[in-house]
Amino acid sequence: MTNTIRTQVGILGAGPAGLLLAHLLGKAGIDSVVIDARSREDIEGTVKAGIVESPAAEVLAESGVSDRIYREGMKHDGVEFHFDGRAHRFDFQELVGKSVYLYPQHEVLKDLIAARIRDGVTPLFEHTATSVEDAESDKPRIVGTTAAGEPFEIVADVVVGADGSGSIARIPVVGSQQGGYYREYPFAWYGVLVEAPPSAPELIYSRSDEGFVLISTRDQHIQRMYFQCDPLLDPTTVSDAEIWDKLQAGIEGTTLKQGPIFRKDVLRFRSFVAHELRKGRVFLMGDAAHTVPPTGAKGMNLAFSDVLWLNQALRSFFATGSEELMAAYPENALKRIWKAQHFSYWMTTMLHITPDATEFDKRRGLGELALLTDSLHAQRYLAESYTGWDYGVDDWR
């Protein structure tokens, strides 16, 4: 027998977007059910990047999720760019009066899951959605199976797909899991996790003849570092000595602090925006709606913008019955989505060297970096974009 669950909002995906939406809707007295195919342990234990913009940190703290980001996150007031033998620091506080917080995404997820449990609405982990049905009816359904193979369905007034880049919810919205505007890049990042203290107090983005290098961090004991590589590179074929040589060669003027490397992977770059964000009563947000290259640190932060616009729309719908703001959700969300796509593309193409780059291309790229670091107006654009544009919607408060 199929277990039928009835709720106002069925949410696919216990990632940052799905969990934050459930939290904000709960503050307005709107019931929701969040499901995810993964276990709680898998979700909280998957280490991911974590630059959180000022507006996103404010939402987490002031909405009542947790203020742990302010207590335990590493506040960064700037970043460094290294290129052509130069090192330039962008002082975010001086340029725009904002900062970012280095707070890994799995810590954000721990806070959000704890908030759902605290509020008495534990997500349904290990529940795999196989389809979304009746999208254009007033009772769309999520159909799937539990870890034990038992069938279930969630009957809701609204279904939200926040189930990542392989979203099941994309199928009823755009007709397939791939339907969207898409770009793939001819390079990737070779990433390592290292047991070592920080090599620098803030992130270093470096462009050299060796390609791109990023020196990041996780905490005072674990560091995350990347260098540009071929997307098809097998991470197991590169020795630790070669990794350190490659990283150090791409950083001038900073001696990296080395330690045991305990994780190696290759991160491919894609830009994607779904053709549609809504079909009837089914909506897309977060990575189900769009993905960006990691260079601009926009992934999770952009998802929060989707959440706030959809939260506003659903609160209005359940309070008044009007679908006006639900109809406006795609247009409202896409404004920031395309701004973030541009910023991420710009950061990526400015700091990387493509495999077919000519000498003209390389020198033009250095000219672009020189223009950026020599112009106060250009620096303010970078700082404003990196630390986060205001969301423009306050209904979550």
C-alpha positions in Angstrom: 0.0 0.0 0.0 1.1 3.5 -0.8 1.6 5.8 2.2 -0.1 9.2 1.3 1.2 12.3 3.0 -0.8 15.5 2.7 0.7 19.0 3.2 0.6 22.5 1.8 4.1 22.5 0.3 6.1 19.4 -0.8 9.8 20.2 -1.1 12.2 18.0 -3.0 15.7 18.3 -1.6 17.1 18.8 1.9 19.8 21.2 0.7 20.2 24.8 1.7 17.4 26.0 -0.5 14.8 23.4 0.4 15.5 23.6 4.2 15.5 27.4 4.3 12.2 27.6 2.4 10.6 25.1 4.8 11.9 27.2 7.8 10.6 30.5 6.5 7.2 29.0 5.5 7.0 27.5 9.0 7.4 30.9 10.5 4.3 32.0 8.6 2.3 28.9 9.8 2.5 27.1 6.4 3.0 23.4 6.6 5.7 21.7 4.4 7.3 18.3 4.0 11.0 18.1 2.9 12.3 14.8 1.4 15.7 13.8 0.3 17.2 10.5 -1.0 20.3 10.9 1.2 20.6 10.1 4.9 21.1 12.9 7.4 24.7 11.7 7.9 25.5 11.9 4.2 24.1 15.4 3.9 25.9 16.8 7.0 29.1 14.9 6.2 29.7 16.0 2.6 32.3 18.8 2.7 31.5 21.6 0.4 32.8 25.2 -0.2 31.4 27.9 2.0 31.7 31.6 1.2 28.5 33.1 2.6 27.6 36.6 1.5 26.6 39.2 4.1 22.9 39.2 3.1 22.7 35.4 3.3 24.4 35.4 6.7 21.8 37.9 7.9 18.9 35.7 6.7 20.3 32.7 8.6 20.8 34.6 11.8 17.8 36.9 11.8 15.2 34.4 10.7 16.0 32.2 13.7 17.9 29.4 12.0 21.2 30.0 13.9 23.7 32.8 14.6 26.5 30.3 14.6 27.9 31.7 11.4 28.7 34.9 13.3 30.2 33.1 16.3 32.2 30.4 14.5 32.5 31.5 10.9 35.7 33.2 9.7 34.9 36.8 8.7 36.8 37.9 5.6 37.0 41.6 4.9 38.7 41.1 1.5 40.4 38.8 -1.0 43.7 38.9 -2.9 44.3 38.7 -6.6 47.8 37.6 -7.8 48.9 38.2 -11.4 51.9 39.3 -13.5 54.1 39.5 -10.4 51.6 41.7 -8.6 49.5 41.1 -5.5 46.4 43.2 -5.0 44.0 43.1 -2.0 40.4 44.2 -2.4 39.3 45.6 0.9 35.5 45.0 1.0 34.9 47.1 4.1 36.7 50.0 2.6 35.0 49.6 -0.8 31.4 48.8 0.1 31.2 48.4 3.8 30.5 44.6 3.7 32.3 41.3 4.4 31.8 37.6 3.6 32.0 34.7 6.0 33.9 31.5 5.4 31.4 29.0 6.7 31.3 25.6 4.9 28.0 24.6 3.4 27.8 21.4 5.4 27.8 23.6 8.6 24.9 25.7 7.1 23.1 22.4 6.5 23.7 21.3 10.1 22.1 24.5 11.3 19.1 24.2 9.0 18.4 20.6 9.8 18.8 21.3 13.6 16.3 24.1 13.1 13.7 21.9 11.4 14.1 19.2 14.2 13.9 21.9 16.9 10.6 23.2 15.3 9.2 19.6 15.3 9.3 19.0 11.5 12.1 16.6 10.8 12.9 16.1 7.0 12.1 12.7 5.6 15.6 11.4 4.8 16.2 8.4 2.5 13.0 9.1 0.6 13.7 8.9 -3.1 11.4 10.8 -5.5 10.8 9.1 -8.8 8.4 11.6 -10.4 6.3 14.7 -9.9 2.7 14.2 -11.2 -0.3 16.5 -11.9 1.9 19.6 -12.0 -0.9 21.8 -13.5 -3.6 20.6 -11.2 -4.4 22.1 -7.8 -3.0 19.0 -6.1 0.5 18.2 -7.6 2.0 15.0 -6.2 5.5 13.7 -5.4 5.8 10.0 -6.0 8.6 7.8 -4.7 9.9 5.1 -2.5 11.5 4.9 1.0 14.9 3.2 1.7 12.9 0.0 2.5 11.3 0.1 -0.9 7.9 1.1 0.3 5.9 3.4 -2.0 4.8 6.9 -0.9 3.2 10.0 -2.3 3.1 13.5 -1.1 -0.1 15.4 -2.1 0.4 19.1 -1.8 -1.0 22.4 -2.9 2.4 23.4 -4.3 5.5 21.3 -5.1 9.0 22.8 -5.0 12.0 21.3 -6.8 15.2 22.1 -4.8 16.7 18.7 -5.7 19.9 19.8 -7.3 21.4 19.6 -10.8 19.8 16.2 -11.5 16.3 17.5 -10.5 13.3 15.3 -11.0 11.1 18.4 -10.8 12.6 19.8 -14.0 10.8 17.2 -16.0 7.3 18.6 -15.6 8.5 22.2 -15.6 10.8 22.2 -18.7 10.1 18.8 -20.3 13.4 17.1 -19.4 16.2 17.1 -16.8 18.5 19.0 -19.3 16.1 21.7 -20.6 17.9 25.0 -20.1 20.5 27.6 -21.3 23.9 25.9 -20.9 27.7 26.5 -21.1 30.5 24.1 -20.3 34.0 25.3 -19.8 37.2 23.8 -21.3 38.9 23.6 -17.9 38.3 22.3 -14.4 39.7 22.6 -10.9 41.8 20.0 -9.3 41.0 20.3 -5.6 42.6 19.0 -2.5 41.8 19.0 1.2 44.9 19.4 3.3 45.7 19.0 7.0 47.6 22.3 7.6 47.1 25.7 9.1 46.0 28.6 6.7 48.6 29.8 4.3 47.0 33.2 4.2 44.4 35.1 6.3 42.0 35.5 3.2 41.4 33.8 -0.1 44.0 34.2 -2.8 42.9 34.1 -6.5 46.0 33.7 -8.7 46.4 33.8 -12.5 49.8 32.9 -13.9 51.3 31.3 -16.9 50.7 28.0 -15.1 46.9 28.8 -15.1 44.6 29.5 -12.2 45.2 28.7 -8.5 42.9 29.3 -5.5 44.1 29.2 -2.0 41.1 28.8 0.3 40.5 27.4 3.8 38.0 25.4 5.8 39.1 26.2 9.4 42.3 26.6 11.4 43.3 23.0 10.7 41.9 22.0 7.2 42.6 23.9 4.0 41.1 23.7 0.5 43.3 24.4 -2.5 42.7 24.2 -6.3 44.6 24.5 -9.5 43.4 24.6 -13.1 43.4 21.3 -14.9 41.9 19.3 -17.8 38.3 18.3 -17.1 39.1 14.7 -18.0 42.1 14.4 -15.6 41.9 11.4 -13.3 42.7 12.8 -9.8 44.4 9.6 -8.8 47.1 10.0 -11.4 48.6 13.1 -9.8 51.2 12.6 -6.9 51.3 14.7 -3.8 54.6 16.2 -4.9 53.2 17.2 -8.3 50.2 18.8 -6.5 52.4 21.0 -4.3 54.7 21.9 -7.2 51.6 23.0 -9.2 50.0 25.0 -6.4 53.2 26.7 -5.4 54.2 27.6 -9.0 50.9 29.4 -9.4 51.4 31.6 -6.3 54.0 34.3 -6.2 55.1 35.8 -3.0 53.3 33.4 -0.7 54.9 30.2 0.6 52.2 27.6 1.1 51.9 25.7 4.4 51.9 22.0 3.5 50.5 19.0 5.2 48.9 15.6 4.5 46.5 15.6 1.5 43.5 13.5 2.4 41.1 14.2 -0.5 41.6 14.8 -4.2 38.9 15.5 -6.8 38.3 17.2 -10.1 35.5 19.8 -10.2 34.1 20.5 -13.7 32.6 23.9 -14.6 29.2 24.5 -16.0 26.8 27.4 -16.3 23.1 26.5 -16.5 19.7 28.2 -16.2 16.5 26.2 -16.7 14.2 27.4 -19.6 11.4 27.8 -17.1 11.2 28.1 -13.3 7.4 27.3 -13.0 4.8 25.1 -14.5 1.4 25.3 -12.8 1.9 24.5 -9.2 5.5 23.2 -9.5 8.5 25.5 -9.0 12.3 25.2 -9.4 14.9 26.9 -7.2 18.6 26.5 -6.3 20.7 24.1 -8.3 17.5 22.7 -9.8 17.0 26.0 -11.5 20.6 27.1 -12.1 24.2 26.3 -11.6 27.3 28.6 -11.8 31.0 28.1 -11.9 32.5 28.2 -8.3 34.8 31.1 -9.1 32.4 33.8 -7.9 31.2 31.9 -4.8 27.6 32.4 -5.8 26.0 28.9 -5.7 24.3 28.7 -2.3 24.0 32.5 -2.0 22.0 32.6 -5.2 19.8 29.8 -4.0 18.8 31.9 -1.0 17.6 34.7 -3.3 15.2 32.2 -5.0 14.0 31.1 -1.6 13.1 34.6 -0.5 11.1 35.3 -3.7 9.3 32.0 -3.5 8.6 32.4 0.2 7.0 35.7 -0.5 4.9 34.3 -3.3 3.7 31.3 -1.3 2.9 33.3 1.8 0.7 35.6 -0.3 -1.0 32.6 -2.0 -1.8 30.8 1.2 -3.0 34.0 2.9 -5.1 35.4 0.1 -5.5 32.7 -2.6 -4.0 35.0 -5.1 -1.4 33.5 -7.6 -0.1 36.9 -8.7 3.2 36.7 -6.8 3.6 33.0 -7.8 3.3 34.1 -11.4 5.9 36.8 -10.8 8.4 34.5 -9.2 10.3 33.5 -12.3 10.8 37.1 -13.4 11.8 38.3 -9.9 14.2 35.4 -9.4 15.8 35.6 -12.9 17.0 39.1 -12.4 19.5 38.0 -9.8 20.2 34.7 -11.5 21.5 36.3 -14.6 23.4 38.9 -12.7 25.1 36.1 -10.8 25.7 34.2 -14.0 27.4 37.2 -15.5 29.6 37.8 -12.4 30.6 34.1 -12.2 31.4 34.0 -15.9 33.4 37.2 -15.7 35.4 36.0 -12.8 36.0 32.6 -14.4 37.1 33.8 -17.8 39.2 36.7 -16.4 41.2 34.4 -14.1 41.7 31.3 -16.2 43.7 30.6 -19.4 41.9 28.5 -22.0 43.8 25.6 -23.6 43.7 27.4 -27.0 44.6 30.8 -25.7 47.0 32.8 -28.0 49.6 35.3 -26.7 47.1 38.0 -27.6 44.5 36.4 -25.4 46.9 36.0 -22.4 48.1 39.6 -22.7 44.6 41.0 -23.1 43.6 39.0 -19.9 46.4 40.7 -18.0 45.2 44.0 -19.3 41.7 43.3 -17.9 43.2 42.5 -14.5 45.3 45.6 -14.5 42.2 47.7 -15.4 40.3 46.1 -12.5 43.0 46.7 -9.9 43.8 50.2 -11.1 40.2 51.5 -11.2 38.4 52.3 -7.9 35.0 52.0 -9.8 35.9 48.5 -11.1 37.1 47.4 -7.6 33.8 48.5 -6.1 31.9 46.5 -8.7 33.9 43.4 -7.8 33.4 44.0 -4.0 29.7 44.7 -4.3 29.1 41.6 -6.4 31.3 39.3 -4.3 29.8 40.3 -0.9 26.3 40.1 -2.3 23.6 42.4 -3.7 20.7 43.2 -1.5 17.8 40.7 -2.0 15.1 43.3 -2.5 12.5 41.3 -0.6 12.0 41.4 3.2 8.9 39.2 3.8 11.1 36.6 5.6 11.6 38.9 8.6 
